[in-house]
Amino acid sequence: MAKIKITQVKSVIDRSERQKRTMKALGLNKLNQSVEVEANAAIIGMVRKVNHLVAIEAI
């Protein structure tokens, strides 16, 4: 599997509770924080739900 780097670029303030929990599940808690994860179906699905809050980069 390929790895992707996910960076939080927008705040979760005034977002739905579901989007806040998705960001936490991805391991993102602070603005400009980045995580590297395996690009499996579950991760890709979570990223699609919060794609307006994150930046994605292939590694």
C-alpha positions, 0 to 999 in steps of 0.5 A, spaced: 500 500 500 502 507 498 503 512 504 499 518 504 501 525 508 495 528 511 495 535 513 490 539 517 489 546 514 483 548 517 480 549 524 474 544 526 471 549 530 464 550 528 464 543 524 459 537 525 461 533 531 462 527 526 467 531 522 471 533 529 471 525 530 473 523 523 479 528 524 481 525 531 481 518 528 486 520 523 490 523 528 489 530 527 488 535 533 492 541 531 492 546 525 498 544 520 499 538 524 501 532 519 500 524 519 503 519 515 498 513 514 497 507 509 492 509 504 487 503 505 480 504 503 478 506 510 483 512 510 481 514 503 473 514 506 475 518 512 479 523 508 473 524 503 469 526 508 473 532 511 477 533 504 475 541 505 479 541 512 486 537 510 491 537 504 493 530 502 500 529 499 502 522 496 509 519 499 
